[in-house]
Amino acid sequence: MNSITIAKLTFREASRRKILLAALLLGALFLTIYGLGYHFIIRDTTESFGEDRKFMINQVSNFLLMAGMYVVNMLTAMMTVLTSVDTLSGEIQSGAIQTVVAKPVRRWEIVAGKWLGFAAMLTLYLLLMGGGVMAIVYLRSGYTAPHPLQALSLMWLNAVILLSISLLGGASLSTLANGVLVFGLFGVAFIGGWIEQIGAFMPDPATNQTAMNIGVITSLIMPSEALWKRAAFELQSPLLTMMGDTPFTARYYPSDAMMIYSVIYLLVVFALSIQRFNQRDL
């Protein structure tokens, strides 16, 4: 019960922060611009191909939907870090955590409660943004992506992994160092994924294999890019799958084993955040 109470307080505190309000306003602006752009592109595409070429119009819709979801994934990741980066480190540094620890509350309940509060907020944000993109596409053209729920679930898993790393860093580092840690890991995964994707075009087998190895290693260090690639694979149409690489997808998509690894990664990082907070001298 203590964890639920802390989760409610964390959610309420996060909702009062200006950064969340800014994220919601910018998200609404993004959906507005995306909706306008999608409307005009589909209008011109329909005029070019004609209503009888629905298949080609659906392919354009699929590509534009994936472009929108790519931005949503990035925005969700950024909001995850910016809202949670000082939730433990800032309170430890200011001494505010003492008011909570002094009460009959176990330390693991504090970490679990904060995780639940932020996870609830991120879930609502992702549903608003990702669902908004999908709703715009459906309402304008009637197109629905192949596996939207699976894709949203993978994007959510990516967000809560970042959240767990942020809590682990917050229990060990200062706010600034924690921000550098989380964004640094996200950046390593991002660049590793792009190296793997670009390396797939290289004619030299050795270069190709090296690029793939870099992608795999960075995914093991931080699986965020692998989760996006699998989410994109779930969203893309069969035609785009046959085409291979696009700016938002890759020729090779992560296996189920990598998805299981990501879940284990989440559980281990969350457990380490509790252990580190228990050992932290407050």
DRENDO-1510 file (C-alpha; in Angstrom, 1 decimal, always signed):
<recs>
REC; n; res; u; v; w
REC; 1; MET; +0.0; +0.0; +0.0 .
REC; 2; ASN; +2.9; +2.4; +0.7 .
REC; 3; SER; +4.1; +2.0; -2.9 .
REC; 4; ILE; +0.7; +2.9; -4.3 .
REC; 5; THR; +0.5; +6.0; -2.1 .
REC; 6; ILE; +4.0; +7.0; -3.3 .
REC; 7; ALA; +3.0; +6.3; -6.9 .
REC; 8; LYS; +0.0; +8.6; -6.6 .
REC; 9; LEU; +2.2; +11.3; -5.0 .
REC; 10; THR; +4.8; +10.9; -7.7 .
REC; 11; PHE; +2.2; +11.1; -10.5 .
REC; 12; ARG; +0.7; +14.2; -8.9 .
REC; 13; GLU; +4.1; +15.8; -8.5 .
REC; 14; ALA; +5.1; +15.0; -12.1 .
REC; 15; SER; +1.9; +16.3; -13.5 .
REC; 16; ARG; +2.5; +19.7; -11.8 .
REC; 17; ARG; +5.9; +20.1; -13.4 .
REC; 18; LYS; +6.2; +22.6; -16.2 .
REC; 19; ILE; +8.3; +20.1; -18.2 .
REC; 20; LEU; +5.3; +17.8; -18.5 .
REC; 21; LEU; +3.0; +20.6; -19.5 .
REC; 22; ALA; +5.6; +21.7; -22.1 .
REC; 23; ALA; +5.8; +18.1; -23.4 .
REC; 24; LEU; +2.0; +17.9; -23.7 .
REC; 25; LEU; +1.7; +21.2; -25.5 .
REC; 26; LEU; +4.5; +20.3; -27.9 .
REC; 27; GLY; +2.9; +16.9; -28.4 .
REC; 28; ALA; -0.4; +18.5; -29.3 .
REC; 29; LEU; +1.5; +20.8; -31.7 .
REC; 30; PHE; +3.3; +17.8; -33.2 .
REC; 31; LEU; +0.0; +15.9; -33.7 .
REC; 32; THR; -1.6; +19.0; -35.3 .
REC; 33; ILE; +1.3; +19.5; -37.8 .
REC; 34; TYR; +1.4; +15.7; -38.5 .
REC; 35; GLY; -2.3; +15.7; -39.1 .
REC; 36; LEU; -2.1; +18.6; -41.5 .
REC; 37; GLY; +0.9; +17.1; -43.4 .
REC; 38; TYR; -0.7; +13.7; -43.6 .
REC; 39; HIS; -4.0; +15.2; -44.9 .
REC; 40; PHE; -2.3; +17.0; -47.8 .
REC; 41; ILE; +0.1; +14.2; -48.7 .
REC; 42; ILE; -2.8; +11.7; -48.8 .
REC; 43; ARG; -4.9; +14.1; -50.8 .
REC; 44; ASP; -2.2; +14.5; -53.4 .
REC; 45; THR; -1.4; +10.8; -53.4 .
REC; 46; THR; -5.1; +10.0; -54.0 .
REC; 47; GLU; -5.3; +12.4; -56.9 .
REC; 48; SER; -2.2; +10.9; -58.4 .
REC; 49; PHE; -3.1; +7.2; -58.1 .
REC; 50; GLY; -6.8; +7.5; -57.9 .
REC; 51; GLU; -9.2; +5.9; -55.4 .
REC; 52; ASP; -8.9; +2.5; -57.3 .
REC; 53; ARG; -5.2; +2.3; -56.3 .
REC; 54; LYS; -6.0; +1.8; -52.7 .
REC; 55; PHE; -3.0; -0.5; -52.2 .
REC; 56; MET; -0.5; +2.1; -53.1 .
REC; 57; ILE; -2.2; +4.7; -51.0 .
REC; 58; ASN; -2.0; +2.3; -48.0 .
REC; 59; GLN; +1.7; +1.9; -48.6 .
REC; 60; VAL; +2.1; +5.7; -48.4 .
REC; 61; SER; +0.0; +5.7; -45.2 .
REC; 62; ASN; +2.1; +3.0; -43.7 .
REC; 63; PHE; +5.3; +4.8; -44.3 .
REC; 64; LEU; +3.9; +8.1; -42.9 .
REC; 65; LEU; +2.5; +6.3; -39.9 .
REC; 66; MET; +5.9; +4.8; -39.1 .
REC; 67; ALA; +7.5; +8.2; -39.5 .
REC; 68; GLY; +5.1; +9.6; -36.9 .
REC; 69; MET; +5.7; +6.7; -34.6 .
REC; 70; TYR; +9.4; +7.1; -34.9 .
REC; 71; VAL; +9.1; +10.7; -33.6 .
REC; 72; VAL; +6.7; +9.5; -30.8 .
REC; 73; ASN; +9.3; +7.0; -29.7 .
REC; 74; MET; +11.9; +9.7; -29.5 .
REC; 75; LEU; +9.6; +12.1; -27.7 .
REC; 76; THR; +8.6; +9.5; -25.1 .
REC; 77; ALA; +12.2; +8.6; -24.4 .
REC; 78; MET; +13.1; +12.2; -23.9 .
REC; 79; MET; +10.2; +12.8; -21.6 .
REC; 80; THR; +11.0; +9.7; -19.6 .
REC; 81; VAL; +14.5; +10.9; -18.8 .
REC; 82; LEU; +13.7; +14.6; -18.3 .
REC; 83; THR; +10.9; +14.0; -15.8 .
REC; 84; SER; +12.5; +11.2; -13.8 .
REC; 85; VAL; +16.2; +12.1; -13.8 .
REC; 86; ASP; +16.2; +13.9; -10.5 .
REC; 87; THR; +13.4; +12.0; -8.7 .
REC; 88; LEU; +15.9; +10.3; -6.4 .
REC; 89; SER; +19.1; +12.2; -6.8 .
REC; 90; GLY; +17.4; +15.6; -6.4 .
REC; 91; GLU; +15.5; +14.6; -3.3 .
REC; 92; ILE; +18.6; +13.0; -1.8 .
REC; 93; GLN; +20.7; +16.1; -2.5 .
REC; 94; SER; +18.0; +18.5; -1.1 .
REC; 95; GLY; +17.3; +16.3; +1.9 .
REC; 96; ALA; +13.6; +16.0; +1.0 .
REC; 97; ILE; +13.9; +12.2; +0.9 .
REC; 98; GLN; +14.5; +12.3; +4.7 .
REC; 99; THR; +10.8; +13.2; +5.3 .
REC; 100; VAL; +9.8; +10.0; +3.5 .
REC; 101; VAL; +12.4; +7.7; +4.9 .
REC; 102; ALA; +11.7; +8.8; +8.5 .
REC; 103; LYS; +8.2; +7.4; +8.2 .
REC; 104; PRO; +7.4; +3.6; +8.4 .
REC; 105; VAL; +8.2; +3.1; +4.7 .
REC; 106; ARG; +10.6; +0.5; +3.4 .
REC; 107; ARG; +13.1; +1.9; +0.9 .
REC; 108; TRP; +12.1; -0.6; -1.8 .
REC; 109; GLU; +8.6; +0.8; -1.5 .
REC; 110; ILE; +9.9; +4.3; -2.3 .
REC; 111; VAL; +11.6; +3.1; -5.5 .
REC; 112; ALA; +8.7; +0.9; -6.5 .
REC; 113; GLY; +6.2; +3.7; -5.9 .
REC; 114; LYS; +8.1; +6.2; -7.9 .
REC; 115; TRP; +8.5; +3.7; -10.7 .
REC; 116; LEU; +4.8; +3.0; -10.8 .
REC; 117; GLY; +4.0; +6.7; -10.7 .
REC; 118; PHE; +6.2; +7.6; -13.6 .
REC; 119; ALA; +5.2; +4.4; -15.5 .
REC; 120; ALA; +1.6; +5.4; -15.3 .
REC; 121; MET; +2.4; +8.9; -16.6 .
REC; 122; LEU; +4.5; +7.5; -19.5 .
REC; 123; THR; +1.7; +5.0; -20.4 .
REC; 124; LEU; -0.8; +7.8; -20.7 .
REC; 125; TYR; +1.6; +9.9; -22.7 .
REC; 126; LEU; +2.5; +7.1; -25.1 .
REC; 127; LEU; -1.2; +6.2; -25.6 .
REC; 128; LEU; -2.0; +9.9; -26.3 .
REC; 129; MET; +0.8; +10.4; -28.7 .
REC; 130; GLY; +1.0; +7.0; -30.4 .
REC; 131; GLY; -2.7; +6.5; -30.4 .
REC; 132; GLY; -3.1; +10.1; -31.8 .
REC; 133; VAL; -0.9; +9.3; -34.7 .
REC; 134; MET; -2.7; +6.0; -35.5 .
REC; 135; ALA; -6.1; +7.8; -35.0 .
REC; 136; ILE; -5.1; +10.5; -37.5 .
REC; 137; VAL; -4.1; +8.0; -40.1 .
REC; 138; TYR; -7.3; +5.9; -39.6 .
REC; 139; LEU; -9.7; +8.8; -39.6 .
REC; 140; ARG; -8.2; +10.3; -42.7 .
REC; 141; SER; -7.6; +7.3; -44.8 .
REC; 142; GLY; -9.1; +4.3; -43.0 .
REC; 143; TYR; -5.7; +2.6; -42.8 .
REC; 144; THR; -4.7; +0.5; -39.8 .
REC; 145; ALA; -1.2; -0.8; -39.1 .
REC; 146; PRO; -0.7; -4.6; -39.0 .
REC; 147; HIS; +0.1; -5.0; -35.2 .
REC; 148; PRO; -0.4; -1.7; -33.4 .
REC; 149; LEU; -0.8; -3.1; -29.9 .
REC; 150; GLN; +2.5; -5.1; -30.2 .
REC; 151; ALA; +4.3; -2.0; -31.4 .
REC; 152; LEU; +3.0; +0.2; -28.6 .
REC; 153; SER; +3.9; -2.5; -26.0 .
REC; 154; LEU; +7.5; -2.5; -27.3 .
REC; 155; MET; +7.7; +1.2; -27.2 .
REC; 156; TRP; +6.3; +1.2; -23.7 .
REC; 157; LEU; +9.0; -1.4; -22.7 .
REC; 158; ASN; +11.6; +0.9; -24.1 .
REC; 159; ALA; +10.3; +3.8; -22.0 .
REC; 160; VAL; +10.2; +1.8; -18.7 .
REC; 161; ILE; +13.7; +0.5; -19.3 .
REC; 162; LEU; +14.9; +4.1; -19.5 .
REC; 163; LEU; +12.9; +4.9; -16.4 .
REC; 164; SER; +14.5; +2.1; -14.5 .
REC; 165; ILE; +18.0; +3.2; -15.6 .
REC; 166; SER; +17.1; +6.7; -14.5 .
REC; 167; LEU; +16.1; +5.4; -11.0 .
REC; 168; LEU; +19.3; +3.3; -10.8 .
REC; 169; GLY; +21.4; +6.3; -11.7 .
REC; 170; GLY; +19.4; +8.5; -9.3 .
REC; 171; ALA; +20.1; +6.2; -6.4 .
REC; 172; SER; +23.9; +6.3; -7.2 .
REC; 173; LEU; +24.8; +9.6; -8.9 .
REC; 174; SER; +24.0; +13.3; -8.9 .
REC; 175; THR; +21.2; +14.6; -11.2 .
REC; 176; LEU; +23.6; +15.9; -13.8 .
REC; 177; ALA; +25.7; +12.7; -13.9 .
REC; 178; ASN; +22.5; +10.6; -14.0 .
REC; 179; GLY; +21.2; +12.6; -17.0 .
REC; 180; VAL; +24.5; +12.1; -18.8 .
REC; 181; LEU; +24.4; +8.4; -18.0 .
REC; 182; VAL; +20.9; +7.8; -19.4 .
REC; 183; PHE; +21.1; +9.9; -22.4 .
REC; 184; GLY; +24.6; +8.5; -23.1 .
REC; 185; LEU; +23.3; +4.9; -23.1 .
REC; 186; PHE; +20.4; +5.9; -25.3 .
REC; 187; GLY; +22.8; +7.6; -27.7 .
REC; 188; VAL; +25.1; +4.5; -27.8 .
REC; 189; ALA; +22.2; +2.3; -28.7 .
REC; 190; PHE; +21.0; +4.8; -31.3 .
REC; 191; ILE; +24.3; +5.2; -33.1 .
REC; 192; GLY; +25.0; +1.4; -32.8 .
REC; 193; GLY; +21.7; +0.7; -34.5 .
REC; 194; TRP; +22.4; +3.1; -37.4 .
REC; 195; ILE; +25.9; +1.7; -37.9 .
REC; 196; GLU; +24.3; -1.8; -38.2 .
REC; 197; GLN; +21.7; -0.5; -40.6 .
REC; 198; ILE; +24.2; +1.4; -42.8 .
REC; 199; GLY; +26.7; -1.5; -42.7 .
REC; 200; ALA; +24.0; -3.8; -44.2 .
REC; 201; PHE; +24.5; -1.9; -47.5 .
REC; 202; MET; +28.3; -2.4; -47.5 .
REC; 203; PRO; +29.5; -4.8; -50.2 .
REC; 204; ASP; +32.5; -6.1; -48.2 .
REC; 205; PRO; +31.3; -9.1; -46.0 .
REC; 206; ALA; +33.8; -8.3; -43.3 .
REC; 207; THR; +32.5; -4.7; -43.0 .
REC; 208; ASN; +29.0; -5.9; -43.0 .
REC; 209; GLN; +29.6; -8.4; -40.3 .
REC; 210; THR; +31.5; -5.9; -38.2 .
REC; 211; ALA; +28.6; -3.4; -38.4 .
REC; 212; MET; +26.2; -6.1; -37.4 .
REC; 213; ASN; +28.4; -7.1; -34.4 .
REC; 214; ILE; +28.5; -3.5; -33.3 .
REC; 215; GLY; +24.7; -3.3; -33.5 .
REC; 216; VAL; +24.3; -6.5; -31.4 .
REC; 217; ILE; +26.8; -5.4; -28.8 .
REC; 218; THR; +25.2; -2.0; -28.3 .
REC; 219; SER; +21.8; -3.7; -28.1 .
REC; 220; LEU; +23.0; -5.8; -25.3 .
REC; 221; ILE; +24.4; -2.8; -23.5 .
REC; 222; MET; +21.2; -0.8; -24.1 .
REC; 223; PRO; +18.3; -2.5; -25.9 .
REC; 224; SER; +16.3; +0.7; -26.8 .
REC; 225; GLU; +17.1; +0.7; -30.5 .
REC; 226; ALA; +16.4; -3.0; -30.8 .
REC; 227; LEU; +13.0; -2.5; -29.3 .
REC; 228; TRP; +12.2; +0.3; -31.7 .
REC; 229; LYS; +13.3; -1.9; -34.7 .
REC; 230; ARG; +11.1; -4.7; -33.6 .
REC; 231; ALA; +8.2; -2.2; -33.0 .
REC; 232; ALA; +8.8; -0.8; -36.5 .
REC; 233; PHE; +8.8; -4.4; -37.9 .
REC; 234; GLU; +5.4; -5.0; -36.2 .
REC; 235; LEU; +4.0; -1.8; -37.8 .
REC; 236; GLN; +5.4; -2.0; -41.3 .
REC; 237; SER; +3.4; -3.4; -44.2 .
REC; 238; PRO; +4.4; -6.7; -46.0 .
REC; 239; LEU; +5.6; -4.7; -49.0 .
REC; 240; LEU; +8.0; -2.6; -46.9 .
REC; 241; THR; +9.2; -5.7; -45.3 .
REC; 242; MET; +10.1; -7.1; -48.7 .
REC; 243; MET; +11.8; -3.9; -49.7 .
REC; 244; GLY; +14.2; -4.2; -46.7 .
REC; 245; ASP; +15.7; -1.0; -45.3 .
REC; 246; THR; +13.8; +2.3; -45.0 .
REC; 247; PRO; +14.7; +5.4; -42.9 .
REC; 248; PHE; +12.6; +3.9; -40.1 .
REC; 249; THR; +13.1; +0.2; -40.4 .
REC; 250; ALA; +16.0; -2.2; -40.9 .
REC; 251; ARG; +16.6; -5.2; -43.1 .
REC; 252; TYR; +17.1; -7.4; -40.1 .
REC; 253; TYR; +14.8; -7.2; -37.1 .
REC; 254; PRO; +15.5; -8.3; -33.5 .
REC; 255; SER; +14.5; -11.8; -32.6 .
REC; 256; ASP; +12.1; -12.9; -29.8 .
REC; 257; ALA; +15.2; -13.8; -27.8 .
REC; 258; MET; +16.2; -10.1; -27.8 .
REC; 259; MET; +12.7; -9.2; -26.6 .
REC; 260; ILE; +13.0; -11.7; -23.8 .
REC; 261; TYR; +16.5; -10.3; -23.0 .
REC; 262; SER; +15.0; -6.8; -22.8 .
REC; 263; VAL; +12.4; -7.9; -20.2 .
REC; 264; ILE; +15.2; -9.5; -18.2 .
REC; 265; TYR; +17.3; -6.4; -18.6 .
REC; 266; LEU; +14.4; -4.3; -17.2 .
REC; 267; LEU; +14.0; -6.6; -14.2 .
REC; 268; VAL; +17.7; -6.6; -13.4 .
REC; 269; VAL; +18.0; -2.9; -13.6 .
REC; 270; PHE; +15.0; -2.3; -11.5 .
REC; 271; ALA; +16.3; -4.8; -8.9 .
REC; 272; LEU; +19.7; -3.0; -8.9 .
REC; 273; SER; +18.0; +0.4; -8.4 .
REC; 274; ILE; +16.3; -1.0; -5.2 .
REC; 275; GLN; +19.5; -2.6; -4.0 .
REC; 276; ARG; +21.5; +0.6; -4.6 .
REC; 277; PHE; +19.0; +2.8; -2.9 .
REC; 278; ASN; +18.9; +0.4; +0.1 .
REC; 279; GLN; +22.7; +0.8; +0.4 .
REC; 280; ARG; +22.8; +4.5; -0.2 .
REC; 281; ASP; +23.8; +6.6; +2.8 .
REC; 282; LEU; +21.1; +9.3; +3.1 .
</recs>
